[in-house]
Amino acid sequence: MPQRESATRNPDRGYVALLGWSLNAVEAIDRFDRRYVVVAPEWAEEYCVEHDIPYVPWNFERLNDRSMEIAEILQKEGVDVAIPLFEETVEWAGAINSVLLDNPRLFGQAMLLRDKALMKRRAQLGGIRVGIFEEAHDRDDVTRFLKRVNQTLLKLDGDPNDPIHLKAFDKAGCLGHRVIRTPDDVDSIPEEEFPVLMESHLDGWEFAVEAWVHNGKIKFLNISEYVTLGYSVFAPATPELERYRPQITAQIEKLIKTFDIEFGFVHPEYFVTSDGEMYFGEVAYRPPGFKVFELLERAYGFNAYHGLVLAFDPKTTEEEIDAFFPREVVDASGVAGCFGVYPRRRVVSDLEIPAETEDDDYYESHDLSTPLEETVTKRTAFGTHWGLVYFFGDDPYRMRDLLKKQEEFDFYV
């Protein structure tokens, strides 16, 4: 991070705590007008001292029996609100904000937004459509659920099973996500992954939403289109998906009401079926993965982390937040997308950007690094990509095809 002029801080606005370490978030908020402090593990201290970044050390892996301590430290410091940057800090933000904002319900709300099974139940109670789901404590539970779902779908002997999905209760995105089709697949689940959430498969078009909320109202709503889940995403979406915007907005308003969300940022995932029905997948209360905030800045020009601070800060005015966000879709200067690279070979020694990728006029950059190990670890479940390749252009359809095409290439050889 280069030496830089920090922004002038506005004493009439809030003082925010960022929970978790994200260099992009820190750099962005350092350029903003809010006072801030970064609450991060001890390994971030050296960097923060060197670059003059306000910092409080905290170990987020410790049990919640000391969560009051960090709330009191921040309260004494004069902090108004804590902003979670990662899935693992959502619960901490709930605990801290219940103290800072004197609202005990915020901790319970954070628990709902962390536990996928509780989240689905709450959604169902709010009249939001969800698939069939249950918790599993062992492999037998998974086998029973697989059989029951397929019995419900009137499958006959010999018919291929409809798949079910297994997800970790409290991990971000694709981590711990498995697709189970047969009893043999069940045997491959390691004991330590239990308990898990099981869901029926929803046939439909999966997409994500990023919505900034202030005083219980949506201030900006982006629809991110997945090309292949776990591999690629772009924004704004194609006109086919954007035509569902009125229904999607109504669904997010229902979600905000169901989960009592007054402020902040939500990142839900939904399915739209061929007959136009919307099904809720899950919702996160933190920035999305796959650098979607950076894609939005490339497409629209506004900094999504600044928007995050505005949505969380209790001292933000209606006029300030309304003036900050552009108009959805029409104000975008183009379409920004990225592709997550997984090595396709078992042994690799070099990073090599395919000529077809690099020569495309939509290609912009990548954050892939040279492999440190030659043998590629076998992917369990959806796995974690090795880095992202970024694209930008005018045509959402061309972007969609281009991102799909990347799946055929070897970036590591």
Steps between C-alpha positions, in 0.01 A plus 500: 500500500671823390541793736190708445308800617220378723160656442381779728275345766152641551435547876120508441499152353553161663812323620506145357683179589586260216494139621752286313794577275442603138760723339255620234248599769764676712640694204152604391385612845826684564405719201153561644389769748412271793723435798577128510687231688593153371434207734716218366719207612845575645681422175357822349665719766836549330336615176261734684780661702717543189218661303349702782169311500293520824494146632374282788622137520234232550486124455166421336546126554476526877167414657232761552545503877725802451294680236396763755864595537541610136161678514617695807838583341324644194235677706768668714677602178178675386421265208139522375466175305690185401501383136564129423722442196491119508255223584700411813458852643122537451421355843763721663348807332157402634635461854695829484218702338246376753717687755605802288147563372331383821287250310526142638299358204794564266690205647207263441466636148871432434454140619214456250719641222782259591317169546363381166237274658363772731513743205285271282246456781474874553456554124225237493322668792511825303321339205814475284519196272777254586571143388475200734778503760613316812804473724717186484710375792646196326512315167182303574304825521630596153406162347149523649453857370619404149250212493213707639550789256503262203198310633315834520595565136338163409824352366477135394768233550771554241422871451803721566472676835432870528808638677499652848739770624704492819624827649694592809280687750718806526757516220512755220389427145609172346717385792382160615233482226455147359256355249378149595336277240552143624553314829865453386543881502380496862789268600753761381389763756763530777368463858638842600269681255191414708259647597395641160194650334336287228284654227301377205634607160328804351486496124536855388718792422714586802603860554619723782392841622698774673274745682596799715237575765439824693207552740353170381491613133707380203732775376675307221428151370736317267419167336814290441464232235679170555625329185614187685460493878840510670675605179371822351281804558430834331303820560274657393309190388360419155163657404337153547587499868452876546138468383433325834622810689149599629440147641856482635462839672170385656674182626786700658250735666326193645838365616590831670165498680523130598850536646432846657789662309509875563846581368808353335546271205347168390629252245227240433496226238180399322375267229247599238319201346386472139150615599637813669470386864770626740657263753725619783842333525678678784597848618829642627546820699844589366674584169482226234792289387638498145596869535148611404558836677793560268290396197233753600757777527627410152146500355350800685791707634380511863697336779287224653696510830412869536137396442541235771612764753210730403249216546637400842576844648204612720603864434461474120223725372239400243624777265862380523424138415255593222762726340766228521349218295453513121188371325499123456590367153456827307798670668741209441777576250529133405494142630769372739561131552749261653594134470637287786784276385539142625792294360362231269809279518627291792860626464584858403822702493418827321238771474418566136219736401341349185557714188128488424429660840777760490425607141130557563417871510281439810799363698639743759714334767548203735618439855633146443842411635762245396433163667708425810427128491496274199231257614150642503304410815190302412195723527255406771148629443515823298852591613669840492617665179867594453426856389284712271516623141318830432310613191313814399293585192172631362297190424366280786436208261853508369624520860293194592636296207856615566488398868353161405778451243769542769398165649661326200845652554802396707645796689741275691716264293 
